[in-house]
Amino acid sequence: MKKLEIGITGTSELTVRTENLAINVGSGSLEVFSTPDMIMLMEKAACNCISEYLENDETSVGTEINVKHISATPNNMKVCAEAELTEINGRELVFSVKAYDEAGEIGEGTHKRFTVYGEKFTSKANSKLTLK
């Protein structure tokens, strides 16, 4: 891995569609942007933040997220998430994450990821299939 620096940032965005609505992802009964999709967008922003620093089979996996969803977003509105790397603890990376729609901030919090080697990590996860 290339040397990471505190303060690097990444973004991710989407336009809210029917498949992103709380009523359609099982996280509520309303036709507003779902919390799970906001979290996905925040995680994607964190991944984008470090993507150019990863080498070979390196990747990262999410391990913890603590966010507040503070404002509802309607269908067809654009949403953007931002992630800033705030801590590096060996392979553990901590990000400050925020999400915005066209009217302002809709979510904020922290997110942790660990760097791993993709093939080794996937192989270990798949080994659980033999435990049945």
Rosetta blueprint (number, residue, H / E / L):
1 M L
2 K L
3 K L
4 L L
5 E L
6 I L
7 G L
8 I L
9 T E
10 G E
11 T E
12 S E
13 E E
14 L E
15 T E
16 V L
17 R L
18 T H
19 E H
20 N H
21 L E
22 A H
23 I H
24 N H
25 V H
26 G L
27 S L
28 G L
29 S L
30 L L
31 E L
32 V E
33 F E
34 S L
35 T H
36 P H
37 D H
38 M H
39 I H
40 M H
41 L H
42 M H
43 E H
44 K H
45 A H
46 A H
47 C H
48 N H
49 C H
50 I H
51 S H
52 E H
53 Y H
54 L L
55 E L
56 N L
57 D L
58 E E
59 T E
60 S E
61 V E
62 G E
63 T E
64 E E
65 I E
66 N E
67 V E
68 K E
69 H E
70 I L
71 S L
72 A L
73 T L
74 P E
75 N L
76 N L
77 M L
78 K E
79 V E
80 C E
81 A E
82 E E
83 A E
84 E E
85 L E
86 T E
87 E E
88 I E
89 N E
90 G L
91 R L
92 E E
93 L E
94 V E
95 F E
96 S E
97 V E
98 K E
99 A E
100 Y E
101 D E
102 E L
103 A L
104 G E
105 E E
106 I E
107 G E
108 E E
109 G E
110 T E
111 H E
112 K E
113 R E
114 F E
115 T E
116 V E
117 Y E
118 G H
119 E H
120 K H
121 F H
122 T H
123 S H
124 K H
125 A H
126 N H
127 S H
128 K H
129 L H
130 T H
131 L H
132 K L
